[in-house]
Amino acid sequence: MKNYKISLADAIKGIPLTVKTLDARNITMMVDELISPKTCKEFVGEGMPDGNGCKGNLYIKFDICFPSQFSTGSRVSIINALKANESELS
């Protein structure tokens, strides 16, 4: 399992995710869903080799970096957006 640092903005809006594999290749996956600290993405066949020429899967967990502060306007916008989607958050 590998941890991937991501900003709060990128976690919300969806981004292409580029991850370095164990053999130093870069692979990209589009993440088009809301990412939470519980989100785990699977890269099939990109994990540890098993000794028989096959590779396991690589799992990515997310470390979401929250800003240390928000402007008042940003805070109000975030609160309003969360209230508008309150039924989905329960």
N, C-alpha and C positions, 0 to 999 in steps of 0.2 A: 504494500500500500504506500502510495506517495502522496504527500500533501502539496497542494498547489495554492499559492497566495493569489488572491483576486480582490480587486477593490469592490466596495459596496455597489458602486454604479455599474460595474461590469456584471456583478452577480444578478442585478435586477434586469438589465437590458438585454442580456444574451450576447455572447461573443464567440468568435472562433477561438478554440482552446488549443494551444500548441504545447506539447509535452515532449521532453527529451526522454527517449526510451533507455533501457539499461545498456543497449549497445550503441548509444550516443546518436541515434537518429532522431529527427524531429518529426512528430506526427501531429496532424491537426484534425480536430473534430468540432463541428458547429454545436454549440450549446445554446439551444433556443428555448430554454425553460428557465424559470426562476431558480437560482441556486441558493440553497440554504446550507448551514453548517452540517446538516445531515445528508446532503446530496453526495452520492458516490457514483462516479462514471466508470464504465468498464471499457477498456481497449482490448478487444479479443485478440489473442495470439501475440501480444506485445510484452508479456511478463517474463518471468524466469524460465530458462530452458530446463527441461526435466531430465536431461542426460540421454534421451532417446531421439534427439533431433526435433522435438516438439517444444513449443513455448506455451506457458500458461498465460493467463490474462493479467493485465496491468490494471489496478484499481486506483482511482484518483479521488481523494477527499479534499474538500475545500477549506481553506483558512481565509475567511472573509475579513478584510481589513476595513474597519469602520473609521470614519473621520474623527478626529479628536474634538471637532466643534462644527456646528452648522450656523449659518446666518439665521436670523429670526424668520426671514421670508422663506428660506429653504425648509426650516423646521415646520412652519405652518403648512407648506405645500405637502410635505411628507405626511403630516398628521391627517390632512384632508384626504389624501390618497388612500391612506390606511382605513379611515372611517368609511370611505366610499366602497371599500371592498371588505368590510368587517365580517360579512357572512362567510366569506371564503377563508378568513383567518382563524375561525373557531375550530 
